[in-house]
Amino acid sequence: MIPGGGQPNMQQLLQQAQKMQQDLAAAQEELARTLVDGTAGGGLVKATVSGAGELQGLVIDPKAVDPEDTETLADLVLAAVRDANATAQQLQQQKLGPLAQGLGGGIPGLPF
């Protein structure tokens, strides 16, 4: 309810929506530039993803490479990527969560 029983100021609402849209775009840009790491196998495999969840790099220690056991290496790579993506999702929640709440609920396509 509006204090005083008046109608909402449409210009003010539009300005607020535009500012929220700008804040969201800035947060998304910051996420795209932020890199987070995930590891597996005690650090034998390290995956780097952007805060937006895009895989940016993968480092595999030669000790993790066994030509007779490629399944374990594949599991380590998956685990490292999943670890990095979990960190990226936490970062997304921290950066975008408050903005989504300000919009009165979730934003389609975002996990919160």
PyRosetta script that sets phi, psi and omega in degrees:
from pyrosetta import init, pose_from_sequence

init()
pose = pose_from_sequence("MIPGGGQPNMQQLLQQAQKMQQDLAAAQEELARTLVDGTAGGGLVKATVSGAGELQGLVIDPKAVDPEDTETLADLVLAAVRDANATAQQLQQQKLGPLAQGLGGGIPGLPF")
pose.set_psi(1, 144.4)
pose.set_omega(1, -178.0)
pose.set_phi(2, -88.0)
pose.set_psi(2, 130.7)
pose.set_omega(2, 177.1)
pose.set_phi(3, -57.9)
pose.set_psi(3, 136.6)
pose.set_omega(3, 179.5)
pose.set_phi(4, 82.3)
pose.set_psi(4, -3.4)
pose.set_omega(4, 175.9)
pose.set_phi(5, 76.1)
pose.set_psi(5, 9.0)
pose.set_omega(5, -179.1)
pose.set_phi(6, -79.6)
pose.set_psi(6, 173.4)
pose.set_omega(6, 177.8)
pose.set_phi(7, -81.5)
pose.set_psi(7, 150.4)
pose.set_omega(7, 178.5)
pose.set_phi(8, -64.8)
pose.set_psi(8, 144.0)
pose.set_omega(8, 177.5)
pose.set_phi(9, -78.0)
pose.set_psi(9, 107.0)
pose.set_omega(9, -175.5)
pose.set_phi(10, -61.7)
pose.set_psi(10, -37.3)
pose.set_omega(10, 179.4)
pose.set_phi(11, -63.1)
pose.set_psi(11, -42.2)
pose.set_omega(11, 179.6)
pose.set_phi(12, -65.9)
pose.set_psi(12, -42.4)
pose.set_omega(12, 178.0)
pose.set_phi(13, -62.5)
pose.set_psi(13, -41.3)
pose.set_omega(13, 178.1)
pose.set_phi(14, -64.4)
pose.set_psi(14, -39.7)
pose.set_omega(14, 178.3)
pose.set_phi(15, -65.0)
pose.set_psi(15, -41.2)
pose.set_omega(15, 178.2)
pose.set_phi(16, -64.0)
pose.set_psi(16, -43.3)
pose.set_omega(16, 179.5)
pose.set_phi(17, -64.2)
pose.set_psi(17, -40.6)
pose.set_omega(17, 179.1)
pose.set_phi(18, -65.4)
pose.set_psi(18, -40.7)
pose.set_omega(18, 178.3)
pose.set_phi(19, -65.1)
pose.set_psi(19, -41.1)
pose.set_omega(19, 178.5)
pose.set_phi(20, -63.8)
pose.set_psi(20, -38.6)
pose.set_omega(20, 178.3)
pose.set_phi(21, -64.8)
pose.set_psi(21, -41.3)
pose.set_omega(21, 177.5)
pose.set_phi(22, -65.3)
pose.set_psi(22, -41.9)
pose.set_omega(22, 178.5)
pose.set_phi(23, -63.3)
pose.set_psi(23, -40.4)
pose.set_omega(23, 178.8)
pose.set_phi(24, -64.4)
pose.set_psi(24, -45.0)
pose.set_omega(24, 179.2)
pose.set_phi(25, -62.5)
pose.set_psi(25, -40.8)
pose.set_omega(25, 178.6)
pose.set_phi(26, -64.8)
pose.set_psi(26, -41.4)
pose.set_omega(26, 179.0)
pose.set_phi(27, -65.0)
pose.set_psi(27, -40.1)
pose.set_omega(27, 178.8)
pose.set_phi(28, -65.6)
pose.set_psi(28, -39.6)
pose.set_omega(28, 177.2)
pose.set_phi(29, -63.7)
pose.set_psi(29, -42.6)
pose.set_omega(29, 179.0)
pose.set_phi(30, -62.8)
pose.set_psi(30, -41.6)
pose.set_omega(30, 177.4)
pose.set_phi(31, -61.0)
pose.set_psi(31, -41.9)
pose.set_omega(31, -178.2)
pose.set_phi(32, -64.2)
pose.set_psi(32, -29.3)
pose.set_omega(32, -179.8)
pose.set_phi(33, -86.6)
pose.set_psi(33, -19.8)
pose.set_omega(33, -175.9)
pose.set_phi(34, -84.0)
pose.set_psi(34, 131.6)
pose.set_omega(34, 178.7)
pose.set_phi(35, -108.8)
pose.set_psi(35, 138.4)
pose.set_omega(35, 176.7)
pose.set_phi(36, -129.0)
pose.set_psi(36, 151.9)
pose.set_omega(36, -177.9)
pose.set_phi(37, -111.8)
pose.set_psi(37, 153.2)
pose.set_omega(37, 171.2)
pose.set_phi(38, -134.6)
pose.set_psi(38, 146.8)
pose.set_omega(38, -179.0)
pose.set_phi(39, -130.8)
pose.set_psi(39, 163.4)
pose.set_omega(39, 176.2)
pose.set_phi(40, -151.1)
pose.set_psi(40, 159.3)
pose.set_omega(40, 178.1)
pose.set_phi(41, 64.2)
pose.set_psi(41, 37.4)
pose.set_omega(41, -179.7)
pose.set_phi(42, 64.2)
pose.set_psi(42, 29.4)
pose.set_omega(42, 178.4)
pose.set_phi(43, 96.1)
pose.set_psi(43, 3.2)
pose.set_omega(43, 179.1)
pose.set_phi(44, -67.5)
pose.set_psi(44, -28.7)
pose.set_omega(44, 177.6)
pose.set_phi(45, -128.6)
pose.set_psi(45, 130.8)
pose.set_omega(45, 179.7)
pose.set_phi(46, -128.5)
pose.set_psi(46, 126.2)
pose.set_omega(46, 176.6)
pose.set_phi(47, -111.6)
pose.set_psi(47, 140.1)
pose.set_omega(47, 176.7)
pose.set_phi(48, -118.2)
pose.set_psi(48, 126.7)
pose.set_omega(48, 177.2)
pose.set_phi(49, -126.2)
pose.set_psi(49, 156.9)
pose.set_omega(49, 174.0)
pose.set_phi(50, -75.5)
pose.set_psi(50, 164.3)
pose.set_omega(50, 176.6)
pose.set_phi(51, -61.7)
pose.set_psi(51, -17.7)
pose.set_omega(51, 177.1)
pose.set_phi(52, -88.0)
pose.set_psi(52, -2.2)
pose.set_omega(52, 175.5)
pose.set_phi(53, 93.9)
pose.set_psi(53, 11.1)
pose.set_omega(53, -179.8)
pose.set_phi(54, -89.7)
pose.set_psi(54, 126.9)
pose.set_omega(54, 179.5)
pose.set_phi(55, -63.9)
pose.set_psi(55, 124.5)
pose.set_omega(55, -177.6)
pose.set_phi(56, -110.3)
pose.set_psi(56, -28.2)
pose.set_omega(56, -177.5)
pose.set_phi(57, -162.8)
pose.set_psi(57, 157.9)
pose.set_omega(57, 179.8)
pose.set_phi(58, -145.6)
pose.set_psi(58, 125.7)
pose.set_omega(58, 179.2)
pose.set_phi(59, -120.5)
pose.set_psi(59, 126.6)
pose.set_omega(59, -179.9)
pose.set_phi(60, -120.0)
pose.set_psi(60, 119.9)
pose.set_omega(60, 176.5)
pose.set_phi(61, -66.6)
pose.set_psi(61, 135.6)
pose.set_omega(61, 179.5)
pose.set_phi(62, -55.1)
pose.set_psi(62, -26.0)
pose.set_omega(62, 178.6)
pose.set_phi(63, -64.9)
pose.set_psi(63, -21.3)
pose.set_omega(63, -178.8)
pose.set_phi(64, -83.7)
pose.set_psi(64, -8.7)
pose.set_omega(64, -175.0)
pose.set_phi(65, -95.0)
pose.set_psi(65, 112.4)
pose.set_omega(65, 175.1)
pose.set_phi(66, -126.7)
pose.set_psi(66, 108.8)
pose.set_omega(66, -177.6)
pose.set_phi(67, -56.6)
pose.set_psi(67, -22.5)
pose.set_omega(67, 179.9)
pose.set_phi(68, -84.7)
pose.set_psi(68, -10.7)
pose.set_omega(68, -175.2)
pose.set_phi(69, -140.1)
pose.set_psi(69, 67.9)
pose.set_omega(69, -179.8)
pose.set_phi(70, -74.0)
pose.set_psi(70, -20.9)
pose.set_omega(70, 179.3)
pose.set_phi(71, -63.4)
pose.set_psi(71, -41.2)
pose.set_omega(71, 179.1)
pose.set_phi(72, -64.1)
pose.set_psi(72, -42.3)
pose.set_omega(72, 177.8)
pose.set_phi(73, -61.1)
pose.set_psi(73, -44.0)
pose.set_omega(73, 178.3)
pose.set_phi(74, -60.8)
pose.set_psi(74, -41.6)
pose.set_omega(74, 177.7)
pose.set_phi(75, -62.4)
pose.set_psi(75, -40.4)
pose.set_omega(75, 179.2)
pose.set_phi(76, -65.5)
pose.set_psi(76, -40.3)
pose.set_omega(76, 178.3)
pose.set_phi(77, -63.1)
pose.set_psi(77, -47.3)
pose.set_omega(77, 178.3)
pose.set_phi(78, -59.5)
pose.set_psi(78, -43.9)
pose.set_omega(78, -179.4)
pose.set_phi(79, -63.0)
pose.set_psi(79, -41.0)
pose.set_omega(79, 179.7)
pose.set_phi(80, -66.2)
pose.set_psi(80, -41.8)
pose.set_omega(80, 179.3)
pose.set_phi(81, -66.0)
pose.set_psi(81, -42.7)
pose.set_omega(81, 178.4)
pose.set_phi(82, -63.4)
pose.set_psi(82, -39.3)
pose.set_omega(82, 178.2)
pose.set_phi(83, -62.4)
pose.set_psi(83, -45.6)
pose.set_omega(83, 178.9)
pose.set_phi(84, -64.7)
pose.set_psi(84, -40.9)
pose.set_omega(84, 179.1)
pose.set_phi(85, -65.7)
pose.set_psi(85, -35.3)
pose.set_omega(85, 176.9)
pose.set_phi(86, -63.1)
pose.set_psi(86, -41.2)
pose.set_omega(86, 177.6)
pose.set_phi(87, -65.5)
pose.set_psi(87, -40.6)
pose.set_omega(87, 178.5)
pose.set_phi(88, -62.7)
pose.set_psi(88, -39.5)
pose.set_omega(88, 179.0)
pose.set_phi(89, -65.7)
pose.set_psi(89, -37.8)
pose.set_omega(89, 176.2)
pose.set_phi(90, -63.3)
pose.set_psi(90, -41.3)
pose.set_omega(90, 178.5)
pose.set_phi(91, -64.0)
pose.set_psi(91, -41.0)
pose.set_omega(91, 176.7)
pose.set_phi(92, -60.0)
pose.set_psi(92, -43.6)
pose.set_omega(92, -180.0)
pose.set_phi(93, -61.8)
pose.set_psi(93, -41.4)
pose.set_omega(93, -179.8)
pose.set_phi(94, -66.1)
pose.set_psi(94, -41.5)
pose.set_omega(94, -175.6)
pose.set_phi(95, -82.6)
pose.set_psi(95, -41.1)
pose.set_omega(95, -172.6)
pose.set_phi(96, -101.3)
pose.set_psi(96, -21.0)
pose.set_omega(96, -178.0)
pose.set_phi(97, -55.2)
pose.set_psi(97, -51.0)
pose.set_omega(97, 179.2)
pose.set_phi(98, -61.9)
pose.set_psi(98, -33.9)
pose.set_omega(98, 178.8)
pose.set_phi(99, -69.2)
pose.set_psi(99, -40.1)
pose.set_omega(99, 179.2)
pose.set_phi(100, -64.6)
pose.set_psi(100, -39.0)
pose.set_omega(100, 178.6)
pose.set_phi(101, -64.9)
pose.set_psi(101, -35.4)
pose.set_omega(101, 179.0)
pose.set_phi(102, -67.7)
pose.set_psi(102, -21.1)
pose.set_omega(102, 178.1)
pose.set_phi(103, -87.1)
pose.set_psi(103, 1.8)
pose.set_omega(103, 176.9)
pose.set_phi(104, 85.6)
pose.set_psi(104, 24.8)
pose.set_omega(104, 178.2)
pose.set_phi(105, 148.4)
pose.set_psi(105, -168.4)
pose.set_omega(105, -177.0)
pose.set_phi(106, -74.4)
pose.set_psi(106, 162.7)
pose.set_omega(106, 176.1)
pose.set_phi(107, -105.3)
pose.set_psi(107, 129.0)
pose.set_omega(107, -179.3)
pose.set_phi(108, -55.7)
pose.set_psi(108, 134.6)
pose.set_omega(108, 178.9)
pose.set_phi(109, 93.9)
pose.set_psi(109, -11.8)
pose.set_omega(109, 178.0)
pose.set_phi(110, -104.1)
pose.set_psi(110, 146.6)
pose.set_omega(110, -172.3)
pose.set_phi(111, -79.1)
pose.set_psi(111, 24.7)
pose.set_omega(111, 179.4)
pose.set_phi(112, -146.5)
pose.dump_pdb("model.pdb")
